[in-house]
Every structure is written in structure tokens, then in C-alpha cells.
Amino acid sequence: MRCLMNPRSESIGYWLSAIHRHTMIYLDRETVPLNIGSGQAMFLAHLYHRDGVSQEELSRELKFDKATTARAISKLEKEGLVRRNRDPGDRRAYRVSLTGRGRDAGDELRVILRGWTETLARGLTARERRLLVDMLQRVFVNATDATCGGAGGERKP
């Protein structure tokens, strides 16, 4: 085991945090040709599946504050990957949509993310992969229950 401060830790949080850090390192390296970083990659991936959502919805769905979302969207807009349009139903809000270049970048990002998934699952059987995903989904529900009042719920005070 390389790059570990505590390779014997039994802390679930430790391992999730370590994997997250390495995911960000991987994304920062692999998204260089897209001219974005790991922070923008999450927004691009989300828009690839939920194109046309409002900035506020992006913030809520990705659990980022509005300022972080605005910065990420500004960077994607500067790179010509997204465009912001006023929401016809709420002139104070913006809808964020992928451009043609953004859709192409999203295709490339999907390949990058699939590669990372394969890297993470290397050496696992199909059964172990399904079991791992099932356990991670249950851990996620526990996390959202503790921080948001349930899966998809609003944040607890």
C-alpha cells in the first residue's frame, strides 16, 4: 500500500477520504486535455445527465454552496462548455446547459470516469463489485440521514 498515512486504519471515513483525495488527483491529471479540473468535472458530469438545471438546483443536488457553484460554472462557461440562460419562469435564476463542446467533453469525461471505476475495482470479482456498491450505497444513506435529514432531504440545522 502506497501513499498511506495509516494503512491499518479501520475507519470508514479515513478510507473514503483517502479514495476521494486520489480521485481528485486522478481527475486533475486526466482532465487536463479538457482544460478543466476535478472541481469542474463534477459539475460537467452532473450536467451531462441533468442538462438545463438551474444553478440553484446544481448547488443543492451536488451539495455545494452557491459561490462554489458559480465559480465552477464560470470556468466551464469560459471554456465554452456551458452557457447560462435566464430561466423564463424566474428571471432571477439561470439555467445551465451544455454546449456542443460541453457534450463532447462530457463524452470524454465519461470515458475517464469509467477508467477510474475500473482502476478502483481492479482485482474484485463481479460479485465483490456488486457487494461493494451495495455497501457504499448504504453508507451514503447513513451519511445523508445524518447530514440532510434523509436521502435527498434538506440539511439539518
Buried (B, 14 or more C-beta within 10 A) or exposed (E): EEEEEEEEEEEEEEEBEBEEEBBBEBBBEBBEEBBBBBBBBBBBBBBBEEBEBBBBBBBBEBEBEEEBBBBBBEBBBEBEBBBBEEBEEEEEBBBBBBBEEBBEBBEBBBEBBEEBEEEBBEEEEEEEEEEEEEEEEEEEEEBBEEEBEEEEEEEEE
